[in-house]
Amino acid sequence: MSRSSNTDSRRAQIVSAMLPVLARNGYGKATVMEIARQAGLTPGLIHYHFASKRDILVSLVHSMVEVANARVDGQPGSLSAMERLKAHIDSRLALGQGANAEMAAAWVMIGAEAVREPEVRAVYQEAVGAELAALQGLLRECLAVAGRDTQAAPRIAAALLAIMEGAFQLASAAPDVMPKGYAASAAFEHARLSVEAAPRRKSARPPRAAGHHE
């Protein structure tokens, strides 16, 4: 194994170890010592591969996004715009293959720490911004296909993202209260109805008056 591949493997091991530690303890108590213990490594090796705990967090957030995206990649390439939106929502919220309750709990911890810790907030905002942009792009496609005004996309995307983030919070804080498996279907239904309720797209040219001849 090359030195580069060995380094990549070790870094991935450390990032994977941070996930359960973060889910259990939160960012503040996710010490390098605890991450090292979870990974079965020495604290010195952690510091060798990452300059700071924040750097591990950045890599973890990117890894979490990649895992969610991988759930979409397995979908057929011939999906309609609305089906692509549903697949995206399912990749974030649906139970079943690829779902990870520990990852959802860790994401809630990241969001909570973002309120208090500027360095975590920067990472969280970057990830949320990327997710919002992805939702806006998907919704613009859905609106265009439905003949609706695509300017509604940012508003619908923001509401949809708020639903998704709330679902993560409830799944972590009150898992026995909410109906099992409700989140993905409820979020998609909100998006679908919002697309249908959006204003119709205006014609590029106004209709000609009766009797008018060019």
SULRASUL-V148807 format. One line per field, one symbol per residue. ss: DSSP state (h for helix, s for strand, l for the rest). phi: phi as a letter, one per 30 degrees, with the letter a starting at -180 (. if undefined). Layout:
ss=???
phi=???
This chain:
ss=llhhhhhhhhhhhhhhhhhhhhhhhhhhhllhhhhhhhhlllhhhhhhhlllhhhhhhhhhhhhhhhhhhhhhlllllllhhhhhhhhhhhhhlllllllhhhhhhhhhhhhhhhhlhhhhhhhhhhhhhhhhhhhhhhhhhhhhllslhhhhhhhhhhhhhhhhhhhhhhhhllllllllhhhhhhhhhhhhhhhhllsllllllllllllll
phi=.dddddddddddddddddedddddcidecddedddddddibdedddddcbdadddddedddddddddddddddddedcddeddddddddddcbddjejdbdddddddddddddddcceddedddddddddddddddddddddddddicddddeeddddddddddddddddddcbdccdddidddddddddddddddddedddddbdddddidbd
